[in-house]
Protein backbone atom coordinates (compact mmCIF):
# COMPACT_ATOMS: atom_id res chain seq x y z
CA UNK A 1 0.00 0.00 0.00
CA UNK A 2 1.19 3.50 -0.75
CA UNK A 3 0.82 6.73 1.12
CA UNK A 4 2.51 9.19 -1.25
CA UNK A 5 1.02 10.50 -4.46
CA UNK A 6 2.73 12.34 -7.30
CA UNK A 7 0.36 15.03 -8.57
CA UNK A 8 0.79 16.91 -11.86
CA UNK A 9 -1.23 19.23 -14.11
CA UNK A 10 -1.37 21.82 -11.34
CA UNK A 11 -2.98 25.14 -12.24
CA UNK A 12 -0.79 28.24 -12.21
CA UNK A 13 -0.40 29.66 -8.73
CA UNK A 14 -1.47 26.52 -6.89
CA UNK A 15 0.08 26.45 -3.43
CA UNK A 16 0.71 23.81 -0.79
CA UNK A 17 -2.04 25.03 1.54
CA UNK A 18 -4.62 24.87 -1.24
CA UNK A 19 -3.59 21.33 -2.15
CA UNK A 20 -3.55 20.20 1.47
CA UNK A 21 -7.08 21.48 2.02
CA UNK A 22 -8.23 19.80 -1.20
CA UNK A 23 -6.70 16.40 -0.41
CA UNK A 24 -7.80 16.43 3.23
CA UNK A 25 -11.29 15.68 1.97
CA UNK A 26 -9.95 12.12 1.50
CA UNK A 27 -8.09 11.80 4.81
CA UNK A 28 -5.37 13.30 6.98
CA UNK A 29 -2.49 14.75 4.94
CA UNK A 30 0.97 14.63 6.54
CA UNK A 31 2.61 17.00 4.08
CA UNK A 32 2.43 18.57 0.64
CA UNK A 33 5.46 19.73 -1.31
CA UNK A 34 5.26 21.54 -4.65
CA UNK A 35 8.24 21.50 -7.02
CA UNK A 36 7.71 23.27 -10.33
CA UNK A 37 4.49 21.84 -11.80
CA UNK A 38 4.43 18.72 -9.62
CA UNK A 39 3.44 18.04 -6.04
CA UNK A 40 4.01 15.23 -3.58
CA UNK A 41 1.11 14.57 -1.24
CA UNK A 42 1.68 12.21 1.67
CA UNK A 43 -1.26 10.82 3.59
CA UNK A 44 -1.20 9.44 7.12
CA UNK A 45 -3.25 6.46 5.93
CA UNK A 46 -2.70 4.51 2.73
CA UNK A 47 -6.46 4.02 2.32
CA UNK A 48 -6.93 7.79 1.94
CA UNK A 49 -4.27 7.85 -0.79
CA UNK A 50 -6.00 5.00 -2.61
CA UNK A 51 -9.35 6.79 -2.47
CA UNK A 52 -7.88 10.03 -3.81
CA UNK A 53 -6.16 8.07 -6.58
CA UNK A 54 -9.33 6.20 -7.55
CA UNK A 55 -11.73 9.13 -7.20
CA UNK A 56 -9.71 11.75 -9.05
CA UNK A 57 -9.31 15.38 -8.12
CA UNK A 58 -10.04 18.68 -9.86
CA UNK A 59 -8.55 22.01 -8.81
CA UNK A 60 -9.75 25.22 -10.46
CA UNK A 61 -11.07 23.36 -13.52
CA UNK A 62 -7.80 21.39 -13.88
CA UNK A 63 -8.17 17.64 -13.66
CA UNK A 64 -5.08 16.69 -11.65
CA UNK A 65 -3.00 13.74 -12.81
CA UNK A 66 -2.34 11.46 -9.86
CA UNK A 67 0.13 8.59 -9.70
CA UNK A 68 1.63 6.52 -6.95
CA UNK A 69 4.95 8.03 -5.87
CA UNK A 70 7.67 5.41 -6.22
CA UNK A 71 9.83 6.52 -3.31
C-alpha distance (Angstrom), angle and dihedral (degrees) to the residues before:
residue distance angle dihedral
X1 . . .
X2 3.77 . .
X3 3.75 131.9 .
X4 3.82 101.5 -177.5
X5 3.77 125.3 75.5
X6 3.79 128.8 -166.1
X7 3.80 108.1 -141.8
X8 3.81 124.5 -165.7
X9 3.81 138.7 168.1
X10 3.80 90.2 62.6
X11 3.79 116.0 175.0
X12 3.80 117.9 -114.9
X13 3.78 112.0 -82.4
X14 3.80 96.1 18.5
X15 3.79 110.1 153.8
X16 3.79 135.9 -162.1
X17 3.81 94.7 -106.4
X18 3.79 91.8 53.2
X19 3.80 91.8 49.8
X20 3.79 92.9 45.9
X21 3.80 91.6 52.9
X22 3.80 90.6 47.2
X23 3.81 95.7 49.6
X24 3.80 94.2 42.4
X25 3.79 86.9 75.1
X26 3.83 84.5 76.4
X27 3.82 98.1 44.0
X28 3.79 144.6 -58.0
X29 3.81 112.7 -34.6
X30 3.82 116.7 -148.8
X31 3.79 95.7 -166.9
X32 3.78 146.1 -20.6
X33 3.79 123.9 -152.2
X34 3.80 123.8 -175.3
X35 3.80 120.0 -157.6
X36 3.79 115.5 177.7
X37 3.82 106.1 -51.8
X38 3.80 95.8 -18.1
X39 3.78 133.9 78.3
X40 3.78 135.3 -164.0
X41 3.79 114.6 -144.8
X42 3.79 117.9 -169.9
X43 3.78 120.1 -165.6
X44 3.79 126.4 -158.1
X45 3.81 89.2 -133.8
X46 3.79 125.9 43.4
X47 3.82 90.7 -144.3
X48 3.82 90.4 63.7
X49 3.82 90.1 52.2
X50 3.80 90.7 50.4
X51 3.80 91.8 50.6
X52 3.81 92.6 49.4
X53 3.81 89.5 48.2
X54 3.81 93.5 49.2
X55 3.80 97.2 40.2
X56 3.79 98.7 46.3
X57 3.78 127.0 -140.1
X58 3.80 134.7 -121.6
X59 3.79 124.0 -162.4
X60 3.80 119.8 -173.0
X61 3.82 92.7 -21.3
X62 3.84 91.8 -48.4
X63 3.77 115.0 120.2
X64 3.80 101.6 -140.6
X65 3.79 118.8 -134.7
X66 3.79 109.2 -131.1
X67 3.79 127.0 -167.8
X68 3.75 135.1 165.5
X69 3.81 109.7 -93.6
X70 3.80 108.9 -123.5
X71 3.79 97.7 -147.3
